[in-house]
Amino acid sequence: MVRRPQGERGRYTTVSIPTPLYERIRALIAGTGFSSVSQFVTYVLREVVSDMEKEKAQSAVSEEERREILERLRSLGYI
């Protein structure tokens, strides 16, 4: 879980989306547990950002792994 600095708790910004998309989301969430389009969009964005962060972390090569790869390439005569 990512912790926000104390001064950022409860602070929001405005993000613009096309009106037709807003209306589609509003119709989609009718009768669900989401009380607003903003709440739904925040939920979706958190999920997407979390997935992207996980993907990025999994694809990152550590410095130790980098050294091991270079050593293997040296021992095979590629570098």
Contacts in CASP RR format, 6 or more apart in sequence:
PFRMAT RR
TARGET T0000
AUTHOR 0000-0000-0000
METHOD contacts of the structure
MODEL  1
MVRRPQGERGRYTTVSIPTPLYERIRALIAGTGFSSVSQFVTYVLREVVS
DMEKEKAQSAVSEEERREILERLRSLGYI
15 41 0 8 1.000
17 41 0 8 1.000
22 37 0 8 1.000
25 37 0 8 1.000
25 40 0 8 1.000
25 41 0 8 1.000
26 37 0 8 1.000
28 40 0 8 1.000
29 37 0 8 1.000
29 40 0 8 1.000
32 40 0 8 1.000
34 40 0 8 1.000
34 43 0 8 1.000
61 69 0 8 1.000
70 79 0 8 1.000
73 79 0 8 1.000
END
